[in-house]
């Protein structure tokens, strides 16, 4: 388990972790991910993928991901990134 202090997590670290976890979970090349990439429609994520991504983010960034965040069907990587950065 990661014991990182979320107050010391930079926006770039949030971006890097989000891109890595998403790419790994969805078998995508991180270089092809964009802030406007929609998790479900563009990247093919399903509800299990979204739960795994959320858990990975919580573990790596020591943040609590709002349960309602992943309920939007048009959720983008940029939406997730902005929410997590705002929580720091």
C-alpha distances in whole Angstrom, upper triangle without the diagonal:
4,6,9,12,14,17,17,16,19,21,21,17,17,19,18,15,17,19,17,15,19,20,18,18,22,23,25,25,23,27,28,26,28,27,30,28,28,25,28,31,30,27,28,25,25,23,21,20,20,17,15,15,14,11,10,11,10,6,8,10,9,12,14,16,19,20,24,22,22,26,28,29,30,27,26,24,25,25,21,21,24,22,18,20,22,19,18
4,6,9,10,14,13,12,15,17,17,14,14,17,16,12,15,18,16,14,18,20,18,19,22,23,24,24,22,25,27,25,26,25,28,27,27,25,27,31,30,27,28,25,26,24,22,21,20,18,16,15,14,12,10,10,9,6,6,7,7,10,13,15,19,20,23,22,22,26,27,29,30,26,25,22,23,23,20,19,21,20,16,17,20,17,15
4,6,9,12,11,11,15,18,18,15,15,18,17,15,17,20,19,18,21,23,22,22,25,27,27,28,25,28,30,27,28,27,30,29,30,27,30,33,32,30,31,28,28,27,25,24,22,21,19,18,17,14,13,13,11,8,8,8,6,10,13,16,19,21,24,23,24,27,29,31,31,28,27,24,25,25,21,20,22,20,17,17,19,16,14
4,6,9,8,8,11,14,15,11,12,15,15,13,15,18,17,17,20,22,21,22,25,26,26,26,23,26,28,25,26,24,28,27,28,26,29,32,31,28,30,27,28,27,25,24,22,21,19,18,16,15,13,12,10,9,8,6,6,9,13,15,18,21,24,22,23,26,28,30,30,26,25,22,22,22,19,17,19,18,14,14,16,14,11
4,5,6,7,10,13,15,12,12,16,16,15,17,20,19,19,22,24,24,24,27,29,28,28,25,27,29,26,27,25,28,28,29,27,30,33,32,30,32,29,30,28,27,26,24,22,21,20,18,17,16,13,12,11,10,8,7,9,12,15,18,21,23,22,23,27,28,30,30,26,25,23,22,22,19,17,18,17,13,13,15,12,9
4,5,5,8,11,13,10,10,14,14,13,14,18,18,17,20,22,22,23,25,27,27,26,23,25,27,24,24,22,25,25,25,24,27,30,29,27,29,26,27,26,25,23,21,20,20,17,15,15,14,11,10,11,10,6,6,6,10,12,15,18,20,18,20,24,25,27,27,23,22,19,19,18,16,14,14,13,10,9,11,8,5
4,6,8,11,13,12,11,15,16,15,17,20,21,20,22,25,25,26,28,30,29,29,25,27,29,26,25,23,26,27,27,26,30,32,31,30,32,29,30,29,29,27,24,24,23,21,19,19,18,15,14,15,13,10,10,10,13,15,17,21,22,20,23,26,27,29,29,25,24,21,20,20,17,15,15,14,11,10,11,9,5
4,6,10,11,10,11,14,15,14,16,19,19,20,22,24,24,25,28,29,28,27,24,25,28,25,24,23,26,27,28,27,30,33,32,30,32,30,31,30,29,27,25,25,24,21,20,20,18,15,15,15,13,10,11,12,15,17,20,23,25,22,24,28,28,31,30,26,24,21,20,21,18,16,16,16,13,11,13,11,8
4,7,8,6,7,10,11,11,12,15,16,16,18,20,21,22,24,25,24,24,20,22,24,21,21,19,23,23,24,23,27,29,28,26,28,26,28,27,26,24,22,22,21,18,17,17,15,12,12,13,10,7,9,10,13,15,18,21,22,20,21,25,25,28,26,23,21,18,17,18,15,12,13,13,10,9,11,10,7
4,5,5,6,9,10,11,12,14,15,17,18,20,21,23,24,25,24,23,19,20,22,20,19,17,21,22,23,23,26,28,27,25,28,26,28,28,27,25,23,23,22,19,18,19,17,14,15,16,13,10,13,13,16,16,19,22,23,20,22,25,25,27,26,22,20,17,15,17,15,11,12,13,10,8,11,11,8
4,5,5,6,9,10,11,12,14,15,16,18,20,21,22,24,22,21,17,18,19,17,16,13,17,18,20,20,24,25,24,22,25,24,26,26,26,23,21,22,21,18,17,19,17,13,15,16,14,11,14,13,16,15,18,21,21,18,20,23,22,24,22,19,17,13,12,13,12,8,9,11,9,6,9,10,9
4,5,5,6,9,10,11,12,14,15,16,18,20,21,22,20,18,14,15,17,15,14,13,17,18,20,20,24,25,23,22,25,23,26,26,26,23,21,22,21,18,18,19,17,14,16,17,14,12,15,15,18,17,20,23,24,20,21,25,24,25,23,20,17,14,13,15,13,10,11,14,11,9,13,14,12
4,5,5,6,8,10,10,12,14,15,16,18,20,20,19,18,14,16,18,16,16,15,18,19,20,20,23,25,23,22,24,22,25,25,24,21,20,20,19,16,16,16,14,11,13,13,10,9,12,13,16,16,19,21,23,19,20,24,24,25,24,20,18,14,14,16,13,10,12,14,11,9,13,13,11
4,6,5,6,9,10,11,12,14,15,16,18,19,18,18,14,16,17,14,14,13,16,16,18,17,20,22,21,19,22,20,22,22,21,18,17,17,16,13,13,14,12,9,11,12,9,7,11,10,13,12,15,18,19,16,17,20,20,22,20,17,15,11,11,12,10,7,9,10,7,7,10,11,9
4,6,5,6,9,10,11,12,14,15,16,17,16,15,11,12,14,11,11,10,13,13,15,15,19,20,18,17,20,18,21,21,21,18,16,18,17,13,14,16,13,11,14,15,12,11,14,14,16,14,17,19,20,16,17,20,20,21,19,16,13,9,9,11,9,6,9,11,9,9,12,13,13
4,6,5,6,9,10,11,12,14,15,16,14,13,9,11,13,11,12,12,16,15,17,16,20,22,19,17,20,19,22,22,21,18,17,19,17,13,15,16,13,11,14,14,11,11,15,15,17,16,19,21,22,19,19,23,22,23,21,18,15,11,12,15,12,10,13,15,12,12,16,16,15
4,5,5,6,8,10,10,12,14,15,14,14,11,13,15,13,14,13,17,16,17,15,19,21,19,17,19,17,20,20,19,16,15,15,13,10,11,12,9,7,10,10,7,8,12,12,14,14,17,19,20,17,17,21,21,22,21,17,15,12,13,14,11,10,13,14,11,12,15,15,14
4,6,5,6,8,10,11,12,14,13,13,10,12,13,10,11,11,13,12,13,12,15,18,16,14,16,14,17,17,16,13,12,13,12,8,9,11,9,7,10,12,9,9,13,12,14,12,15,16,17,14,14,17,17,18,17,14,11,8,10,11,8,7,11,12,9,11,14,14,14
4,6,5,6,8,10,10,11,10,9,6,9,10,7,9,9,12,11,13,11,15,17,14,12,15,14,17,18,17,14,13,15,13,10,12,14,11,10,14,15,12,13,16,16,17,15,18,19,20,17,16,19,19,19,17,14,12,8,10,13,10,9,13,14,13,14,17,18,17
4,6,5,6,8,10,10,9,9,6,10,11,10,12,13,16,14,16,14,17,19,17,14,16,15,17,18,17,14,14,15,13,10,13,13,10,10,14,13,11,12,16,16,18,17,20,21,22,19,18,21,21,21,20,17,15,12,14,16,13,12,16,17,15,16,20,19,19
4,6,5,6,8,10,10,11,9,13,14,11,14,14,17,14,15,12,15,18,16,13,14,12,15,15,14,10,11,12,9,6,9,10,7,7,11,11,9,11,14,15,16,14,17,18,19,16,15,18,19,19,19,16,14,11,14,15,12,12,16,16,14,16,19,18,18
4,5,5,6,8,8,9,8,12,11,9,11,12,14,11,11,9,12,14,12,9,11,9,12,13,12,9,9,11,9,6,10,11,9,9,13,14,13,14,17,16,17,14,17,17,18,15,13,16,16,16,16,13,11,9,12,13,11,12,15,16,14,16,19,19,20
4,6,5,5,5,6,5,9,9,8,11,13,15,12,13,11,13,15,13,9,11,11,14,16,15,11,12,14,12,10,13,15,12,13,16,16,15,16,20,20,20,18,21,21,22,19,17,20,19,19,18,16,14,11,14,16,14,14,18,19,17,19,22,22,23
4,6,5,7,8,8,12,12,12,15,16,18,15,16,13,15,17,16,12,13,12,14,16,14,10,12,14,11,9,13,13,11,12,16,15,14,16,19,20,20,19,21,21,23,20,18,21,21,20,20,18,17,14,17,19,16,17,20,21,19,21,24,23,24
4,6,8,11,11,15,14,13,16,17,18,15,15,11,13,15,14,10,11,9,11,12,10,7,9,10,8,7,11,11,10,12,15,15,14,17,19,19,19,17,19,19,20,18,15,18,19,18,18,16,15,14,17,18,15,16,20,20,18,21,24,23,24
4,6,9,10,13,12,11,14,15,16,12,12,9,10,12,11,7,8,7,10,12,11,7,10,12,10,9,13,14,13,14,18,18,17,19,22,21,21,19,21,20,21,18,15,18,18,16,16,15,14,13,16,18,16,17,20,21,20,22,25,25,26
4,7,9,12,11,11,15,17,18,14,15,13,14,15,13,9,10,10,13,16,14,11,13,16,13,12,16,17,15,17,20,20,19,21,24,24,24,22,24,24,24,22,19,22,22,20,20,18,17,15,19,20,19,19,23,23,22,24,27,27,28
4,6,9,7,8,11,14,15,12,13,11,13,14,11,8,10,11,14,17,16,13,14,17,15,13,17,18,16,17,21,21,19,21,24,24,25,22,24,24,25,22,19,22,21,19,18,17,15,13,16,19,17,18,21,22,21,23,26,26,27
4,5,5,7,11,14,15,13,15,14,16,17,13,11,14,14,18,20,20,16,17,20,18,16,19,20,18,18,22,22,20,21,25,25,26,24,26,26,27,23,21,24,23,22,21,19,16,14,17,19,18,18,21,23,22,23,26,27,27
4,5,5,9,11,13,11,14,13,16,17,14,11,15,15,18,20,20,16,17,19,17,14,17,19,16,16,19,20,17,18,22,22,23,21,24,24,25,21,20,23,22,21,20,17,14,12,14,17,15,15,18,20,18,19,23,23,23
4,6,8,11,13,12,15,15,18,18,15,13,17,17,21,23,23,19,20,23,21,18,20,22,19,19,23,23,20,21,25,25,26,24,26,27,27,24,22,25,24,23,21,19,16,13,15,18,17,16,19,21,20,21,24,25,25
4,7,10,11,9,12,13,15,15,11,10,14,15,19,22,22,18,19,22,20,17,20,23,20,20,23,24,22,23,26,26,27,24,26,27,26,23,21,24,22,20,18,17,14,12,14,17,17,16,19,21,21,21,24,26,26
4,7,8,6,10,10,13,13,10,9,12,13,17,19,19,16,16,19,18,15,17,20,17,17,20,21,19,20,23,22,23,20,22,23,23,19,18,20,19,17,15,14,10,8,10,13,13,13,15,18,17,18,21,22,23
4,5,5,9,10,14,13,10,10,14,15,18,20,21,18,17,20,20,16,18,21,19,18,21,23,21,20,24,22,23,20,22,23,22,18,17,20,18,17,14,12,9,7,8,11,12,11,13,16,16,17,19,21,22
4,6,8,10,13,14,11,12,15,15,18,20,21,18,16,19,19,16,17,20,18,16,19,22,20,19,22,20,21,18,19,20,19,15,15,18,15,15,12,10,6,5,4,8,9,8,10,13,13,14,16,18,19
4,6,9,12,11,9,11,14,15,18,19,21,18,16,20,20,17,18,22,21,19,22,24,23,22,25,23,23,19,20,21,19,16,15,17,14,13,10,9,5,6,6,8,11,11,12,14,16,16,18,20,22
4,6,9,8,6,7,10,11,14,16,18,15,14,18,18,15,16,20,19,17,21,23,22,21,24,22,22,19,20,20,19,15,14,16,13,12,9,8,5,6,8,10,11,12,14,15,17,18,20,21,23
4,6,6,5,6,9,9,12,13,16,13,12,15,16,14,15,19,18,17,20,22,22,22,24,22,21,18,18,18,16,13,11,12,10,8,6,5,4,7,9,9,10,12,14,15,16,18,20,21,23
4,6,6,5,6,6,8,10,12,9,8,12,13,10,12,15,15,15,18,20,19,20,22,20,19,16,16,16,15,12,9,11,10,8,7,6,6,7,10,10,10,12,15,15,16,18,20,20,22
4,6,6,5,5,6,9,11,9,9,12,14,12,14,17,17,17,20,22,22,23,25,23,21,18,18,16,15,13,10,11,9,6,7,7,9,10,13,13,13,16,18,18,19,21,23,23,26
4,6,6,8,10,12,15,13,13,16,17,16,18,21,21,21,23,26,25,26,28,26,25,21,21,20,18,16,13,13,11,8,7,9,9,12,14,14,15,18,19,20,21,23,25,26,28
4,6,8,11,14,16,14,13,17,18,16,18,21,20,20,23,25,24,25,27,26,25,22,22,21,20,17,15,16,14,11,9,10,9,11,13,14,15,17,19,20,21,23,24,26,27
4,6,9,12,14,10,11,15,15,13,15,18,17,17,21,22,21,22,25,24,23,20,21,20,19,17,14,16,14,12,11,11,10,10,13,14,14,16,19,19,20,22,24,25,26
4,7,10,11,9,10,14,14,13,16,18,18,19,21,23,23,24,26,25,24,20,21,20,19,17,14,15,14,11,12,12,12,13,16,17,16,18,21,21,22,24,26,26,28
4,7,8,6,7,10,10,10,12,15,15,15,18,20,20,21,23,22,20,17,18,16,16,14,11,12,12,10,11,11,11,12,15,15,14,17,19,19,19,22,24,24,26
4,6,5,6,9,10,11,12,14,15,17,19,20,21,22,24,22,20,17,18,15,15,14,10,11,12,10,12,12,14,14,18,17,16,19,21,20,21,24,25,25,27
4,5,5,6,9,10,11,12,14,15,17,18,20,21,22,20,18,15,15,12,13,12,9,9,11,10,13,12,14,15,18,17,15,18,21,19,19,23,24,23,25
4,5,5,6,9,10,11,12,14,15,17,18,20,21,19,18,15,16,13,15,14,11,12,14,14,16,15,17,17,20,19,16,19,22,20,20,23,25,24,26
4,5,5,6,9,10,10,12,14,15,16,18,19,18,17,14,16,14,15,14,10,12,14,13,15,13,14,13,17,16,14,17,20,18,18,21,23,22,24
4,5,5,6,9,10,11,12,14,15,16,17,16,14,11,12,11,11,10,7,9,11,11,13,10,12,11,15,13,11,14,17,15,15,18,20,19,21
4,5,5,6,9,10,11,12,14,15,16,14,13,10,11,9,11,11,8,10,13,14,16,13,15,14,17,16,13,16,18,16,15,19,20,19,21
4,5,5,6,9,10,11,12,14,15,14,13,12,14,12,15,13,11,14,16,16,18,15,16,15,18,17,14,16,19,17,16,19,21,19,21
4,5,5,6,9,10,10,12,13,13,12,10,12,12,14,12,10,13,15,15,16,13,13,11,14,14,10,12,15,14,13,16,18,17,18
4,5,5,6,9,10,10,11,10,9,6,9,9,11,9,8,12,14,15,16,13,13,12,14,13,10,12,14,12,11,14,16,14,16
4,5,5,6,9,10,10,10,9,8,11,11,14,13,12,15,17,18,20,17,17,15,18,17,13,15,17,15,13,16,18,16,17
4,5,5,6,8,10,10,11,10,13,14,16,14,13,17,19,20,20,17,17,14,17,17,13,14,17,15,13,16,18,16,16
4,5,5,6,8,7,8,8,11,12,15,12,12,16,17,19,19,16,15,12,14,14,10,10,13,12,9,12,14,12,13
4,6,5,5,5,6,6,10,11,14,13,13,17,19,21,21,18,18,15,17,16,12,13,15,13,10,13,14,12,12
4,6,5,7,9,10,14,15,18,16,17,20,22,24,24,21,20,18,20,19,15,15,18,16,13,15,17,15,14
4,6,8,11,11,15,17,20,17,18,21,23,24,24,21,20,17,18,18,15,14,17,15,12,14,16,14,13
4,5,9,10,13,16,18,16,17,21,22,24,24,20,19,16,16,16,13,12,14,13,9,10,13,11,9
4,7,9,13,15,18,17,18,21,23,25,25,22,21,19,19,19,15,14,16,14,11,12,14,11,10
4,6,9,12,15,13,15,18,20,22,23,19,19,17,17,16,12,12,13,11,8,10,11,8,8
4,6,9,11,11,13,15,17,20,21,18,18,17,17,15,12,13,14,11,9,12,12,8,10
4,6,9,7,9,12,14,17,17,14,15,14,14,12,9,11,12,8,7,11,11,9,11
4,5,5,8,10,12,15,16,13,15,15,15,12,10,12,12,9,9,13,12,10,13
4,6,7,8,11,14,16,13,15,16,17,14,12,15,15,12,12,16,15,14,17
4,6,5,8,11,13,11,14,15,16,12,11,14,14,11,13,16,15,14,18
4,6,7,10,11,8,10,11,12,9,7,11,11,8,10,13,13,13,16
4,6,8,9,7,10,11,12,10,8,12,13,11,12,16,16,16,19
4,6,9,8,11,13,15,12,11,15,16,14,15,19,18,18,21
4,5,5,9,12,13,10,11,14,15,13,16,18,18,19,22
4,6,9,12,14,12,13,16,17,16,18,21,21,22,25
4,6,10,11,10,11,14,15,15,17,19,20,21,24
4,7,8,6,7,11,11,11,13,16,16,17,20
4,5,5,7,9,10,11,13,14,16,17,19
4,5,5,6,9,10,11,12,14,16,17
4,5,5,6,9,10,10,12,14,16
4,5,5,6,9,10,11,13,15
4,6,5,6,9,10,11,13
4,5,5,6,9,10,11
4,6,5,6,9,10
4,6,5,6,9
4,5,5,7
4,5,5
4,6
4
